[in-house]
Amino acid sequence: MQFGRYYEEFEVGAVYKHWPGKTVTEYDDHLFCLLTMNHHPLHLDASYAATTQQGRNVVVGNYVYSLLLGMSVPDVSGRAIANLEVESLKHVFPTFHGDTVYGQTEVLGKTESTSKDDRGVVHVETKGCNQDGVLVCVFRRKVMVPKRVYAERTGGEFPGRPELREPQGVTRPARDSGAAPG
């Protein structure tokens, strides 16, 4: 499985379909709301939500955005040096508990860095839809990604990952079996 791309691997117009999708549960939505201190009753209170035009809880938009951003990482920003900008973010249609969100990202443009020859900026648009194919969220962002030469200069394909080696002269403390004595 690939984890991000080098600058040279991005082609303007390419579309990456992110897989798998994610079915959003009530628990996911409520946990995200509580972690981010978004206590709006439209997201947390079913009785309140029943009185709104949606008639039920709506998944908090930033969770949908975060899901789509996360889905795009293996295809887009897994090798990123920096996420530079979220240019726009639109919540087009509500997401509800039980909906499944799918994402895809299109490369809109790319620009080589003028200050460093080992990187460039990729401009992308990510769209998310529900299980019926209805667009629910769209955002554009710019990501600084390395060129292959950057990897060569900074530790190769997997910087920081140790090489596997067989143990030699290493002793480990005995593990407690958990059995009661005697």
RODO-2510 file (C-alpha; in nm, 4 decimals, decimal comma):
residues 182
     n   res          X          Y          Z
     1     m     0,0000     0,0000     0,0000
     2     q     0,1307     0,3411    -0,0887
     3     f     0,1362     0,6260     0,1609
     4     g     0,1395     0,9562    -0,0231
     5     r     0,3174     1,0534    -0,3437
     6     y     0,6280     1,2345    -0,4501
     7     y     0,5858     1,5590    -0,6419
     8     e     0,6825     1,3893    -0,9683
     9     e     0,3989     1,1366    -0,9280
    10     f     0,1197     1,3950    -0,9300
    11     e    -0,0439     1,4700    -1,2656
    12     v    -0,2808     1,7607    -1,3146
    13     g    -0,6281     1,6204    -1,3801
    14     a    -0,5623     1,2888    -1,2045
    15     v    -0,8444     1,1709    -0,9785
    16     y    -0,7757     0,9454    -0,6797
    17     k    -1,0752     0,7522    -0,5470
    18     h    -1,0189     0,6903    -0,1774
    19     w    -1,1150     0,3518    -0,0398
    20     p    -1,2769     0,2363     0,1803
    21     g    -1,5604     0,4655     0,2786
    22     k    -1,6688     0,5184     0,6393
    23     t    -2,0143     0,4629     0,7813
    24     v    -2,0744     0,7360     1,0377
    25     t    -2,2250     0,6188     1,3640
    26     e    -2,4009     0,8242     1,6279
    27     y    -2,1114     0,7399     1,8597
    28     d    -1,8534     0,8756     1,6105
    29     d    -2,0459     1,2007     1,5752
    30     h    -2,1088     1,2515     1,9467
    31     l    -1,7498     1,1698     2,0421
    32     f    -1,6157     1,4170     1,7855
    33     c    -1,8557     1,6848     1,9106
    34     l    -1,7541     1,6275     2,2710
    35     l    -1,3805     1,6185     2,1935
    36     t    -1,4056     1,9465     2,0036
    37     m    -1,6502     2,1048     2,2522
    38     n    -1,9159     2,1573     1,9866
    39     h    -2,2294     2,1110     2,1954
    40     h    -2,4825     2,2362     1,9426
    41     p    -2,8063     2,0432     1,9998
    42     l    -2,8512     1,9758     1,6266
    43     h    -2,5680     1,7252     1,6614
    44     l    -2,6308     1,5903     2,0135
    45     d    -2,9995     1,6212     2,1046
    46     a    -3,2388     1,4002     1,9060
    47     s    -3,5482     1,5709     2,0512
    48     y    -3,4213     1,9149     1,9517
    49     a    -3,3085     1,7928     1,6082
    50     a    -3,6588     1,6525     1,5465
    51     t    -3,7913     2,0120     1,5562
    52     t    -3,5520     2,1358     1,2840
    53     q    -3,5916     2,1308     0,9057
    54     q    -3,3742     1,8172     0,8930
    55     g    -3,5969     1,6361     1,1425
    56     r    -3,3064     1,4432     1,2934
    57     n    -2,9470     1,4810     1,4112
    58     v    -2,7028     1,6101     1,1525
    59     v    -2,3402     1,4929     1,1689
    60     v    -2,1147     1,7840     1,2604
    61     g    -1,9558     1,9166     0,9408
    62     n    -1,6004     1,9264     1,0721
    63     y    -1,6169     1,5518     1,1337
    64     v    -1,7160     1,4935     0,7704
    65     y    -1,4302     1,7212     0,6592
    66     s    -1,1863     1,5404     0,8895
    67     l    -1,2949     1,2008     0,7561
    68     l    -1,2397     1,3110     0,3975
    69     l    -0,9060     1,4692     0,4802
    70     g    -0,7969     1,1475     0,6499
    71     m    -0,9184     0,9339     0,3601
    72     s    -0,7052     1,1403     0,1224
    73     v    -0,3785     1,0996     0,3147
    74     p    -0,2629     0,7691     0,1559
    75     d    -0,3177     0,9126    -0,1935
    76     v    -0,2270     1,2783    -0,1475
    77     s    -0,0484     1,3993     0,1641
    78     g     0,1081     1,0911     0,3212
    79     r     0,4549     1,2213     0,2304
    80     a     0,3711     1,5874     0,2924
    81     i     0,6353     1,8226     0,4230
    82     a     0,3591     2,0674     0,5173
    83     n    -0,0103     2,1253     0,4721
    84     l    -0,0046     2,4873     0,3618
    85     e    -0,3613     2,6009     0,3150
    86     v    -0,7249     2,5046     0,3116
    87     e    -0,8477     2,7376     0,0422
    88     s    -1,2173     2,6627     0,0638
    89     l    -1,4551     2,4309     0,2444
    90     k    -1,8226     2,3813     0,1592
    91     h    -2,0769     2,1572     0,3259
    92     v    -2,3150     2,0970     0,0363
    93     f    -2,5630     1,8478     0,1838
    94     p    -2,6150     1,7095     0,5354
    95     t    -2,4693     1,3809     0,6541
    96     f    -2,6773     1,1748     0,8956
    97     h    -2,6007     0,8947     1,1398
    98     g    -2,5786     0,5740     0,9365
    99     d    -2,4627     0,7449     0,6157
   100     t    -2,1459     0,6178     0,4506
   101     v    -1,9012     0,8812     0,3289
   102     y    -1,6772     0,8206     0,0267
   103     g    -1,4091     1,0548    -0,1045
   104     q    -1,2090     1,1381    -0,4128
   105     t    -0,9425     1,3960    -0,4850
   106     e    -0,8537     1,5681    -0,8126
   107     v    -0,5161     1,7312    -0,8764
   108     l    -0,5864     2,0880    -0,9894
   109     g    -0,2301     2,2094    -1,0274
   110     k     0,1291     2,1789    -0,9144
   111     t     0,4091     2,4300    -0,8739
   112     e     0,7767     2,3671    -0,8093
   113     s     0,9267     2,5486    -0,5134
   114     t     1,1265     2,8564    -0,6096
   115     s     1,3359     2,8465    -0,2920
   116     k     1,4186     2,4743    -0,2603
   117     d     1,4750     2,2336    -0,5482
   118     d     1,3643     1,9230    -0,3574
   119     r     0,9911     1,9999    -0,3223
   120     g     0,6798     2,1453    -0,4760
   121     v     0,3237     2,2471    -0,3969
   122     v     0,0256     2,0438    -0,5115
   123     h    -0,3201     2,2026    -0,5332
   124     v    -0,6052     1,9519    -0,4887
   125     e    -0,9819     1,9391    -0,4530
   126     t    -1,1414     1,6673    -0,2409
   127     k    -1,5090     1,5807    -0,2756
   128     g    -1,7114     1,3575    -0,0494
   129     c    -2,0398     1,1895    -0,1218
   130     n    -2,2799     0,9696     0,0690
   131     q    -2,3848     0,6129    -0,0117
   132     d    -2,6291     0,7475    -0,2715
   133     g    -2,3559     0,9398    -0,4536
   134     v    -2,4873     1,2788    -0,3325
   135     l    -2,2136     1,5387    -0,2835
   136     v    -2,1925     1,6321     0,0850
   137     c    -1,8628     1,8193     0,1200
   138     v    -1,5951     1,9732    -0,1010
   139     f    -1,2698     2,1453    -0,0099
   140     r    -0,9548     2,2680    -0,1803
   141     r    -0,6110     2,2674    -0,0242
   142     k    -0,2437     2,3118    -0,1006
   143     v     0,0154     2,0636     0,0188
   144     m     0,3944     2,0878     0,0032
   145     v     0,5291     1,7490    -0,1021
   146     p     0,8835     1,6239    -0,1545
   147     k     1,0490     1,5286    -0,4767
   148     r     1,2292     1,1940    -0,4893
   149     v     1,5616     1,3692    -0,4306
   150     y     1,4290     1,4874    -0,0934
   151     a     1,3821     1,1257     0,0160
   152     e     1,7344     1,0406    -0,0968
   153     r     1,8706     1,3289     0,1129
   154     t     1,6624     1,2572     0,4233
   155     g     1,6753     0,8846     0,4828
   156     g     1,5146     0,7086     0,1914
   157     e     1,1676     0,5707     0,1397
   158     f     1,0858     0,5239     0,5096
   159     p     1,2892     0,7751     0,7141
   160     g     1,3186     0,6833     1,0796
   161     r     1,2160     0,3215     1,0304
   162     p     1,4837     0,0881     1,1714
   163     e     1,6178    -0,2026     0,9705
   164     l     1,5015    -0,5381     1,1007
   165     r     1,7757    -0,7351     1,2682
   166     e     1,7962    -1,0580     1,4618
   167     p     1,8567    -1,0262     1,8355
   168     q     2,2167    -1,0896     1,9398
   169     g     2,3196    -1,1006     2,3014
   170     v     2,0017    -0,9263     2,4064
   171     t     1,8318    -1,0571     2,7155
   172     r     1,4762    -0,9760     2,7981
   173     p     1,3330    -0,9835     3,1470
   174     a     1,1205    -1,2886     3,2212
   175     r     0,7518    -1,2276     3,1624
   176     d     0,5131    -1,2689     3,4515
   177     s     0,2827    -1,5552     3,3623
   178     g     0,0028    -1,4020     3,5656
   179     a    -0,0506    -1,7267     3,7542
   180     a    -0,1013    -1,7018     4,1271
   181     p     0,1909    -1,8364     4,3309
   182     g     0,1733    -2,1716     4,4947
***
